[in-house]
Amino acid sequence: MSRHSKLQKQVLSLYRQFLRAGQDKPGFIPRIRDEFKENARIKKTDVMHIEYLFRRGQRQLEQLKDTNTKQLGSFSKPKEQS
């Protein structure tokens, strides 16, 4: 079994917290899974980007935990056309 770095453990913990927080809100679990799956493609050596996303995820988690939150917005780059 491979050992996880401190940052990897923090990201996994954040993922579990998101799943718990999203249970009471319909449609959130698939969105959470998709977002984490998409970002799992980031190279492990790109620590700055991972830390940025981790901090952004912590802020989004706090918003998700708010009882008034009904949906989460997202910012995404438009896909490049070939």
VOGU-3710 file (C-alpha; in Angstrom, 3 decimals, decimal comma):
1> msrhsklqkq> 0,000/0,000/0,000  1,425/3,367/-0,949  1,804/6,152/1,554  0,115/9,442/0,889  1,769/12,818/1,318  0,339/15,325/3,770  -1,255/17,273/0,923  -2,819/14,115/-0,540  -4,309/13,261/2,858  -5,710/16,794/3,129
11> vlslyrqflr> -7,304/16,547/-0,326  -8,843/13,157/0,483  -10,203/14,556/3,735  -11,642/17,538/1,873  -13,318/15,160/-0,604  -14,940/13,186/2,220  -16,120/16,420/3,864  -17,658/17,544/0,567  -19,496/14,244/0,178  -20,881/14,489/3,713
21> agqdkpgfip> -21,926/18,120/3,279  -23,549/17,417/-0,111  -25,719/14,531/1,073  -28,574/16,813/2,102  -28,525/18,815/-1,117  -29,952/17,187/-4,236  -27,660/17,016/-7,250  -24,489/17,976/-5,405  -22,832/14,547/-5,090  -22,367/13,962/-8,855
31> rirdefkena> -21,016/17,498/-9,246  -18,556/16,981/-6,390  -17,364/13,663/-7,819  -16,954/15,124/-11,316  -14,973/18,096/-10,019  -12,580/15,942/-8,014  -12,239/13,419/-10,835  -11,387/16,188/-13,294  -8,769/17,655/-10,973  -7,269/14,225/-10,237
41> rikktdvmhi> -5,588/14,514/-13,643  -3,322/17,277/-12,377  0,263/16,081/-12,062  1,301/15,363/-8,490  4,371/17,524/-9,040  2,217/20,632/-9,681  2,024/21,385/-5,960  1,241/25,089/-6,326  -1,837/24,386/-8,458  -2,981/21,611/-6,108
51> eylfrrgqrq> -2,597/23,875/-3,070  -4,533/26,626/-4,835  -7,379/24,229/-5,642  -7,297/22,882/-2,092  -7,720/26,375/-0,605  -10,467/27,148/-3,123  -12,154/23,874/-2,189  -12,054/24,787/1,501  -13,857/28,061/0,746  -16,439/26,252/-1,392
61> leqlkdtntk> -16,984/23,698/1,363  -17,825/26,475/3,802  -20,359/27,823/1,299  -21,824/24,337/0,813  -22,233/23,886/4,563  -24,299/27,084/4,715  -27,956/26,149/5,098  -28,961/28,841/2,594  -26,854/27,361/-0,211  -28,997/25,910/-2,978
71> qlgsfskpke> -26,417/25,630/-5,754  -22,718/26,104/-6,429  -21,398/28,219/-9,235  -18,285/27,338/-11,134  -15,746/29,053/-13,262  -14,471/27,055/-16,161  -12,394/27,741/-19,205  -14,203/27,346/-22,489  -12,933/24,333/-24,393  -10,545/25,217/-27,160
81> qs> -11,784/24,633/-30,650  -9,596/22,652/-33,029
//
